[in-house]
Amino acid sequence: QVQLVESGGGLVQPGGSLRLSCAASGSIFSGYAMAWYRQAPGKQRELAAGITRDGIKNYATSVKGRFTISRDNAKNTVYLQMNSLKPEDTAVYYCNRHLTSTFFPWGQGTQVTVSS
């Protein structure tokens, strides 16, 4: 069973940057499209960015041009580079499968707080 461990969050000032990592156990990682999701307080979880197994990327309108998703199949890891962060990016960030309704067990996520 795949386990997902997110890391790299923290407190950052508006305009700052963070790089999130998601390490997945299991050798089948490379066969899946993956995505970063985020959930702000009092809101539903939403897709932030996704990447197919072939490297095709898509982004939520709110993060396009500021966030970059990437993956390293050899390391079973998905990354999210976040630049020009805004207070509205504050959320818990999770990674999981993309383009499906069948998800892996959710990890604990990593908290991103953008505040001065």
N, C-alpha and C positions, 0 to 999 in steps of 0.2 A: 504494500500500500504506500502510495506517495505521501511524504510528509513535506510540508512547506514551512520554511523559517525565514521571516522577513527581518531585515536589520537596516540601520543607517539613518533612522529618523532622529529628530531632535528639535531644539528650539533655534530658530533662525530669524534674523531681522528681515523685514520686507526688502525685496530686491536681492536677497541672498540666494545661495544654492545648496542643494543637498543631493547626494547620490544614494539611492536605495538599492538594496540587494535582496534577492529572493533565492535561497538555496533549496533545491528540491532533491529529495532522496529518490533512488530508483533509476534504473538505466533507461526507462522508457520516456524520459523527459523530452528528448529530442523529437518525439513523434507527435507532440501536442502544440497547438497554438496556446499562447500564454498571455496573460494580461495583468495589469495593475488596476485594482479597484480602490476606492476610498469611501470612507463613511465619516461625515461630519456629525457633530452632536445634534441629535434631533432630526437627522435626515436619513434617507435610505442610502444604502450602498450604491455607488455609481461607478461605471467604467471610466477610468482615466486614460488608459492607453493599452493597446493590444498589439501583438506581433504573432504572425503565423509561423509555422515551422519552417517556411521558406524565407522568412525575413520581411514579409510585407507588414507594414505598420499602419495603424490608425489611431487617431487621438480624439478625445472629446474636444469640442470647440473651445471650451474654457481653458484648455492647456496647450492647444496647438501653437507651435512656435516657441514655447517655453520649455516643454518637457520632451525628452527623448528616451524611447524604450529600446533596449537591445537585449541580446541573449548570447550566452556562450554555452553551446550544447556540450562541449567537452567538460565543462565545469558544472553542468546542470544548474546554471544560474541565470536569472533574468535581472536586468538592471533598469532603474528609472533615474535618469539624470534630470533634475529639476532646477531650472534657472529662473531668475526674475520672479521669485516667489512672492505671493500676495497673501494677505491675511485670510482670504477666502479659500486658500489651499489648505488651511488647517483641517486636519482629519487624521483618522487612523487609516494607514495604507496597507492593503493586502494584495498578495498575488494569488492567482488561480488560473484555471483553464479559461480559454477565450473561445467564443463562437460556439458555445454549447450550454445546455442547461444541466449537464451532469458534471458537477464540480468535485474536485478533490476535497478532502477534509480541510476546512479553513484553518490557517495558522493563527497566531495571536496578533499578527499585524505589527506595524511599527508606527509610533505616534509622530506626526509632523505638526509642529506649532510655529506659525509665522506671526511674530509680534515684535513690536518695538518696546 
